[in-house]
Amino acid sequence: MKYCVYCGKQLNDTDIFCSGCGRKSNSAPRTDAASAPQVEIKQEDKQVHESFVKEPPKPVVCDDGFVDEPAYLPFMYDPEAAGLKWYERLILSISRMTGGAKVIRPPLKTIFSQILCRHKKTESDEIFICGTENTTPELSDDDNAWPHPWLWTRILLAFIAAFVLLHICCNAFENLNAYPGLMVIGSFMIPVAIMVFFFELNTPKNISFFTTMKYFLVGGCASLLVTLLLFEIFSFDVNENLFAIIIGIIEELGKLAIVAIIIWTNKNAKYALNGLLIGAAIGAGFAAFESAGYAFNVFMGSFMYSGNISFSYDEMIDNILLRAVLAPGGHVIWAAMSGYAVMIVKNGKNTMNFFSKKAFWKIFWMPIALHAIWDMPIKIGDGLVGSLVHIVCVIIIGWIVMFVMIGNALSEIGSILEKRKAESIKTDKVEVLAE
């Protein structure tokens, strides 16, 4: 037997990853006392922990004549954090908080390398042909590598083209029939594009695009309905900052309810990447329909106030474009975080008992906090720019957390593949011995 050097949990000799803390097991199996290896401590570790480590720890001899490799040494220092810069330590902390065990360094140039490349129509068709019983591939070594999503930019360009054409219809010809379409297309273009981005990130390809669109439409509307019901139940007369926190809690719980139900009912949802996609689809639906409502309210409110349809139109366009620019860091990634949290706790089990799990709350507080800070009336300077600085910071932090979650989700696929390979090797050895 061997023990995890990070948490001390007893493991089988064939275990690659610890079932207690999830980190890769690198401890040696128990050996005879006579041949017990001496534990070496690096010079830099001695310097960092000079007050703690005076000499190499000696193996502990058990009653049965075996020794255990000392497991308390890693608690004195953090080998993963040795030599890291402050921002890398921060990323490592986020990674551990979200179920990982290493610093995530997403290769952004590689991830976005295919955006400007030319692609054939068959390539885009192949991306959408997946997720059914006959089109879901087996996991391969490529599934735990960082993907190269590009189709989402083509979807975005198509929406932008439609928006520009409708804008011409409204502005040049003053055709009121084009106004609803302009509101919808302008409100949907960024959320749908980001949803497709997460669809391309789902390397197991076990959820179809048709299913994703159902989550976007039905799940997005259902999350809006749950949120409105929660606002009816919980209404408070408080100051703006506290009200922003309440909004963050209620709206994230509203989306979480639908995310959790869909994950529970979808038997194909097995991986953290699936949770990210399901959450992103529901968050995109929530964001799209909410933005369309805001665009309509701004147009009608401005028209009732001024009586000038041109002025009202300009106000509506400004609102649509502002919400579109800010949409990538809002509801889509917040709901994706919630979906990730549910899948981490689910861990292959068909259970909804995630509220009682500490691992869930270590993640779910993040979208609530980001949402609350977003809605707070924080001003860093004058004018519109001053009121948006903290929102830009929230977007940056949100995507840092998101890329860490994506990296951990890809690592989960890698762990599953390694485990399968180990089991396959063990089975082959058993068959050889049997022969």
C-alpha positions, 0 to 999 in steps of 0.5 A, spaced: 500 500 500 501 507 499 499 513 501 498 520 498 503 525 500 498 531 500 493 528 504 495 522 507 489 518 504 491 510 504 491 508 496 492 502 492 498 501 489 495 502 482 492 508 483 494 514 479 490 520 483 488 520 490 481 519 491 481 524 497 484 530 494 484 529 487 492 530 486 497 526 482 499 520 487 507 520 487 508 517 493 512 510 493 509 504 496 510 501 503 517 497 503 521 493 507 524 497 513 531 495 511 530 498 504 526 504 506 529 510 501 531 516 505 527 522 504 531 528 500 529 535 501 531 540 496 536 546 498 531 551 496 526 547 501 530 548 507 532 555 506 524 557 505 522 552 511 529 553 515 525 554 522 521 547 521 526 543 517 532 541 521 534 535 518 531 530 513 525 526 516 526 519 518 521 513 515 516 511 521 517 504 522 510 500 523 509 494 528 508 490 521 516 491 519 514 496 514 515 503 513 511 509 510 514 514 506 513 521 511 507 524 509 507 530 513 513 534 509 508 537 504 504 540 509 510 544 511 511 547 504 508 547 498 512 544 492 507 546 487 507 554 489 515 554 490 518 559 485 511 562 483 510 569 482 504 572 486 499 572 480 501 564 479 500 563 486 493 566 485 491 562 479 494 556 483 489 558 489 483 559 484 485 552 481 485 548 488 479 552 490 475 549 483 478 542 484 484 542 481 491 541 483 496 545 479 497 552 476 493 553 469 497 556 464 492 557 458 496 557 451 491 563 449 495 564 442 494 556 441 487 557 443 485 562 438 490 560 433 484 558 428 480 564 428 483 567 422 484 561 418 480 559 412 476 553 414 471 549 409 464 548 410 465 541 411 469 543 417 463 547 421 458 541 419 463 536 422 463 541 429 455 540 429 455 533 427 456 530 434 452 528 441 447 523 438 448 516 440 451 514 433 455 521 433 459 521 440 466 519 439 470 515 444 474 519 449 481 520 446 488 523 448 486 529 444 480 530 448 484 533 454 488 538 450 486 545 449 481 546 443 482 551 438 475 554 437 473 558 431 466 557 429 464 562 434 467 567 430 463 566 424 456 565 428 458 572 431 460 575 424 453 572 421 449 576 427 453 582 426 451 582 418 444 581 420 444 587 425 447 591 420 442 590 415 436 591 420 439 597 422 439 600 415 432 598 414 430 602 421 435 608 420 434 609 412 427 607 411 424 608 418 421 601 417 418 600 424 417 592 422 424 591 423 425 594 430 423 588 433 428 584 429 434 589 431 432 588 438 433 581 438 439 580 433 442 585 437 441 582 444 442 575 442 449 576 438 454 576 443 451 571 448 449 566 442 457 566 440 459 565 447 455 559 447 458 556 441 465 558 444 463 553 450 460 548 445 467 547 441 470 547 448 466 541 450 471 536 447 468 529 449 462 532 444 457 528 448 452 534 447 449 535 441 447 542 438 440 541 438 440 539 445 444 546 447 439 550 443 434 547 447 437 549 453 439 556 451 431 557 449 427 553 454 432 553 459 434 561 459 426 562 459 425 558 465 431 561 469 428 568 468 421 565 470 425 562 476 428 568 478 422 573 477 418 568 482 424 568 487 424 576 486 416 576 488 418 572 494 424 575 497 423 583 496 427 588 500 428 595 501 435 596 502 441 600 500 444 599 493 450 595 495 446 590 499 441 590 494 446 588 489 448 582 493 441 580 493 440 581 486 446 576 485 444 571 490 437 571 487 439 571 479 444 566 480 440 561 484 435 562 479 439 560 473 442 554 478 436 551 479 435 550 472 442 548 470 442 543 476 435 540 473 438 539 466 444 536 469 440 531 473 436 529 467 441 529 462 444 522 462 450 524 458 452 529 462 458 526 465 464 531 465 466 538 468 466 540 461 459 538 460 457 542 466 460 548 463 457 548 456 450 547 460 451 553 464 453 557 458 447 555 454 442 557 460 446 563 462 446 565 454 439 564 454 438 568 460 442 574 458 439 574 451 432 575 453 434 580 458 438 584 454 432 584 449 427 586 454 432 592 456 432 594 449 425 594 448 424 598 455 429 603 453 426 605 446 419 605 449 421 609 455 425 614 451 419 615 446 414 616 452 419 621 455 421 625 449 416 623 443 422 623 438 422 616 435 429 618 432 432 620 439 429 613 442 432 609 437 439 612 438 438 610 445 436 603 444 442 602 439 446 605 445 443 600 450 444 594 445 451 595 443 453 597 451 450 590 453 453 586 447 460 589 449 459 587 456 455 580 455 462 576 455 463 577 462 456 576 465 451 571 465 454 566 460 460 565 464 457 566 471 452 560 469 457 556 466 461 556 473 455 554 476 454 548 472 461 546 473 460 547 480 454 542 480 458 537 475 464 537 480 460 535 486 456 530 482 462 526 480 459 521 476 453 520 481 446 521 479 444 526 485 442 533 487 445 533 494 450 538 492 448 544 497 450 540 502 457 539 499 463 544 501 466 543 494 460 546 491 460 552 495 467 553 494 465 555 487 458 557 487 460 563 491 464 566 485 459 567 480 454 570 486 460 575 488 462 577 481 454 578 479 454 583 486 460 587 484 457 588 477 451 591 480 454 595 485 454 603 484 461 603 484 464 609 480 472 610 479 472 617 475 467 621 472 462 619 466 460 612 463 467 610 463 468 611 470 462 607 472 464 601 467 471 600 470 469 596 476 465 592 471 471 591 466 475 588 472 469 583 474 470 581 466 477 580 467 477 576 473 471 572 471 475 569 465 481 568 469 477 564 473 473 561 467 480 559 464 482 555 470 476 551 470 476 549 463 484 547 464 481 543 470 476 540 466 481 538 461 485 535 466 479 531 469 479 528 462 486 526 462 485 523 469 480 519 466 484 517 460 490 515 464 485 511 469 483 507 463 490 506 460 492 503 467 486 499 468 487 496 461 494 494 462 492 491 469 487 487 465 492 485 460 497 483 465 492 478 468 490 475 461 497 474 460 498 470 467 492 466 466 494 464 459 
